[in-house]
Amino acid sequence: MNAEPQKEHIWLNRLVGEWTYEIEACMKPGELPQKLTGTETVRSIGGLWIVAEGRGEMPGGGLATTILTIGFDPAAKRYIGSWVGSMMTHLWIYEGTLDADEKVLSLNCEGPTFDGSGGTTKYKDVHTMISATERTLTGNILDKDGKWNAMMTCTYRRVR
């Protein structure tokens, strides 16, 4: 098997490079947002996948390492991926789509609630390409009333 990159895979190559980021995160409703910084290195695997390794500050102090993978499954016609972080034991599995303008990649997943209930809820990560040197990631959580709430916004700036 030797898969050839398709236009969806080529789109992912926009992310390849070295980035710095600034996060504004609000972990609980009503809390003031925290501002955190870090770096991310994104590389391609065979032109079919990207792997992004992030290193940065965590809310409440300390450092975190994160790994994001994203690829495209031509059979399912969906972007797919995963995310892990050094601060938790949950493996996040993504599935999503790119908008018609090819600027916004929305990835959906399910994960643990952070309210201590032990349940799960839906999440949506929205990756927006602002330009070749700037992009954003907005992490959203579905609340009990069925409304999406932004938990954090991360602004990335290309270093190289």
Secondary structure, DSSP 4 states (H G I P E B T S, - for coil): --PPP-HHHHHHGGG-EEEEEEEEE--STTSPPEEEEEEEEEEEETTTEEEEEEEEE-TTSSEEEEEEEEEEETTTTEEEEEEEETT--PPEEEEEEE-TTS-EEEEEEEEE-SSSS--EEEEEEEEEEEETTEEEEEEEEE-TTS-EEEEEEEEEEE--
